[in-house]
Every structure is written in C-alpha cells, then in structure tokens.
Amino acid sequence: MANTPKPSDKVSADCPHCGFSQLESAFAKSTFCRKCGQHYSIEKLLAKEVASLKGPSIFDKLSKMVAGEKVRDICCFSCGHQQQVSSAAQSSLCPQCSSYVDLRDFKIAGPFGRSIQTQGEIVITAKGDVTSAKLACGSAQIEGKVRGQFLCTGEARVKLQGKFVADLDVHRLVVEKKADVEFARVVKARGVEIHGKVSANINCDGCVKVASGGVLEGVIHARSINVEKGGFFSGELIIGQEEVTQGDLLGEATGFAGGEGPELRPA
C-alpha cells in the first residue's frame, strides 16, 4: 500500500507569479501567495515536479554493470556511521542507530521543490531548477540551478555556467572544465579540485588544487593549496585549520599563477 501523507506533512510551493516560496499542507490543492496575494494551483506545481524527477537511465545502469561495481561505501546521515552495501541495493538500515538509509539515484531535469535524502547519486541537468529546502546525497553531478541547502557525503562534480546560490557542504568538490561558476555562499569541503573558472569563499579541511587551465578567485582557507602550472589563483589566502572569519582575512589580495612557487602548507 502506498504511503499517504500525514495531516502535518508540508510541501514547498513556489509562487509562479513572484517566485516566493512558502510551506503548504500536502492535502492543499491551491493557495494564495503570502507575498503578492496571487492565487495558484499546488497540484499543477507538483505535477511539474514529478515530470522533472527521473530515475537513472538504462545506459547508467549498464555502465555500472560493466564497471563491475559490487559494493559501495555509504554514510548514515543520522549518526555518521560508515558501512559497505551492495551496489544493487535500493535501501539499507544503519547497523549503529537503525536509521533508514535510502540508496536510490535521482535525476532532476526541470523545476523541483521537494527535499531529497539519499546515499545514492543526485544528477541535476542543465534544465534543472531546484528550490528544495535540503538535498542530501552520497554523490552529485550539478549542471543546473540550485537554491537551499546541499549536502554531499562523497564527491560533487559541478559543471555550471552561472551562480550557485545554495549552501554547499561536500566531502570533495570537483569543478569541471568549461564550468564558470560563482558560489554565492561559503563552500565547506574536505577537498577541492578546480578545472574550470570559480569565484568563491571556500573553507577546506584539506587541499585546494587548481589544475592546469583552472582559475580560482576569492577567499580561500585551507590546510594547503596546490596551483599546477597553467592554473591561476587570485584572492585572499589563509593557511591553517580554523574557519574563515572577517578578522582573519589578509589585508591585501594575492595572485599567482601555477608553477611560480611551491605548494603552500601550514607550518
């Protein structure tokens, strides 16, 4: 039997007239915007979201089979416990806290406003436009627009042309070639690798690497930075373990191209 929404369940409803986002009952069919006062249909918005959300393609499934994936590492969102599961599994239970762990993959190719929490992969295509309060996943590929909170316990690959306005907290961030992205909010990561063009304020627990052809501008706080020959960094750099605060910023911006100096590491 399909799960039915509880009376307390809420859905995010974005006004098609002014874009204002508000929470409404999952049973509501229509509502009035609390900002502009216009009436709109919630049912039509949800229908568009269903059309935007797609499962993995046959090609994706075959690729995993050819790659011979047998097991994968996942992390419980509730307690942080790590475990290995079959690559074919669609769900699991955390052996430490017994929390349910969704393992499905999701592909978003249009307007979408629901929250997702999965240890699978989330793919946001160039036509994807996400306004979810929270997206949490094991890995991600991002080419479209994202607003809200985005958490990734594995690798997130970004190939976006434009502004990324979500709060991003990721284990490893990779900005691919041909990407030209401005991160509007502080990026938190354990490792960063730049192949495209990036403007950002980054807090990194590990190494920030600017590969050949990559360009990084902004305020960077990391344990180390490695700019390869052909890469370029310009901005304010703090090498250490504490998070960036306004008082920590260097008085003058710095800039250097790859190959001009050694990799910088904390003393």
N, C-alpha and C positions, 0 to 999 in steps of 0.2 A: 504494500500500500504506500502511495506517495505521501511524503510528509506535508502536512498542512500548516500554514503559518499560525503562530500563536497570536492572540489579540495584542500582545505587547510588541510584536515584530514591527520594525520600521524599515522603510526603504528610502534611499536618497532620490529626490525628484528635482531635477534642474528645470527651471522655467525656460521654455523655448523662446520667450519674448525678450527677457533681460539677462538670462543666464544664472539667476540667483538659485542657490542650492538650499533645499530645506528637507527635513525628515517628515515623512507622512506614514500613516498606517498602511500595512501591507494589504489591507482589505479595501483601501480607498480606490475609487475608480477615477476621480478627478479632484482638483483642488484649486484654490486661489493663491497666487503668488503673494507672499507676505511683503515683498518689496515694491512691485509695480502694480499689484492688485488684479492682474490679468488672470482669467480662468484658462486652465489647460487640462488635458487628459493624461492621467498617470498610466492608464492601460496602454496607450499608444507609445509612451516613452519606454515602458518595459518590453513591449513587442519589438521595438528597435534594438534594445539591448540583447534580446535573445538572438536576433538575426546577426548581431555583431560578434557574438561569442561562438567560436567554432572549436571543435575538437582537433587533435592532431591529424594531419593528412596521411593517406596511405603511404606516401613517399617517406614521411617522417618515421612511421612505424617500421617500414622496410629498412631504412637506414640504420635504425637501432638494432634490428635483427642481423644485418650484415656486419655491423660493428662488433657483434658478439657480446653485447653487454649482458652480464649475468647478475651482478649485484651493484647497488649504488649506496652511497653514504647519505643519510638524512639526519636532520637535527630537529628535535622536538621544540616547537615554539613556546610551549608552556614552561619546561624546566631546562631546556638546552641540552638534554641528553642526546648523544650521537649513537646511531646504530646502522647496521647494514641490512638492506632488504633486497628482495628480488626486483630486477628491473621491470618485470611484468606486473608487479603488484600495483593495485589502484588505491589501496589504503593500508594502514597499519595502526597498531597500538604501541604507545611508548612503554617499554618494559619497566621504566623507572616510576613514572607518575600515572600511567594508564590512560593518558590523553589520546583522543582520536587524532590520527595524522592522515590528512588527505594527500594522495600522491598523483593525482590527475594532472595532465597538461592542459593549458588553456591558451587559445589564440583569440585575440581581440582585434577585430578589423572594422570597427565603427564606433559610434557613441556608446559609452558604457559607464554606469554609475554604481555598480554593486561592489561590495568588498569580497576579496578572494584570499583564502589562506590555504596554501598547498605547498608540499615539498616537491612538487613537480615543476615543470617549466611554464612560465608565462611569456607569450610572444605578443608584442604589440606592434602591429604592422603600421606602415606609413599613414594609413587611413584611420588608425585607431585614435580615439579621443576619450581618455579615461579621466573621470572626475570622482573616483572612489575615495572614501574616507581612508581606506587602508588596503593595500595589496601586499601580500607576503608570499614568498615563493622560495624554492630551492635554487633556481637559476632563471635567467631572464634574457630576452632579446628585445630591445626597445628601439623602434623607429618612429613611433607616433607621439602624440601629446599625452602628458601625464600630470595630473594635479592630485594633491592629497599626500598620503604617506606611503612610501615604497620601501619594503624591507626584503632583502635577499640574503639568505644564509650561504649562498655559493657565489657563482660568477654571474655578473650582469654585463652584457655587451650592449653598448649604446651606439646607434648609427642614426643620429637625429640631426636634422637641419633646423635649428631654431632654439627656442628657450625651453628648458626643463624646469618646471616650477614646483615639483613635488619635493618633499623631504626624502632624501635618499640615504639609506643605511645598508651597506653591502659589504660582503666579505672581500670580494675582488671586483674592481671596476675596470672594464676594458672599453675604451673609446676607439672605435674602428676608423679605418681610413675613410676619407670623404665626409666624415662627420664634422659638423661645425655647430657646436652646442654651447650655450651659456647656461650654467647651473645657477638658478636664481637664489637658491638656499644652500646652506653649508652641506657639503658632501662628507659623510662619515664612511671610512673604508679601512680595511686591513691591508690592502694592496691596490695600487692604481697603475694602469698602463695606458699611455696616450699614443695613439697613432694618427689621430685627426687633429682638429683645432678645438681647443677648450678654453673657456673663461670660467673660473670657479674659485670658491673658497673651500679648501679641502683640509679636513683633519684625517690624517692617515697614520695608523699604528705601525705600519711597515714602510716599505719603499715605494716612492713615486718614480715611475720610469717614463721618460719621454723618448719614444722611439724615433728613429730616423724619419724625418718628414712630419713629425708631430710638433704641435705648437701649444704651449700651456701658458696662460696668463692668469694672474690673480694672487690670492693669499694662500700659501701652502705651509702647513705644519705637518712634518713627517719625521720619522726616525732617520730616513736617508732619502736622497734624491739622485737619480742617475739619468743624465741627459746624454743620449747617444749622439754620435757625430751625425749632423744633418737635422737634429732636433733643436728646439729652441724653448727656453723658459724666460719669462719676464714677469716681475712682480715682487712680492714680499715673501721671504722665506724664513721659517723658524724651524731649526733642527732640534728636536727634543721629544719628550714624552707627554708633556702637559698639553691640554687642548688650547686652541687659539682663543685669546681674549683681546679686546681692543687695546689694552695696555701692553700686550706682547708684540704688537706689530712693529716692524722695523721702521725707522724714521724715513728712509729713502728706498724707493723701488730699486730692484736689481734686475739685471738682464744678462743672460749669457747663452751662447749657442753651444750645442753639443761638441765635445772634443776640445773645448778651450780650457777645461780644468778637470780635476779628479772628481769622482763621486763623493758627495758630501755625506758625512755620517756624524752622529753625536760623539762628543769627546768621552 
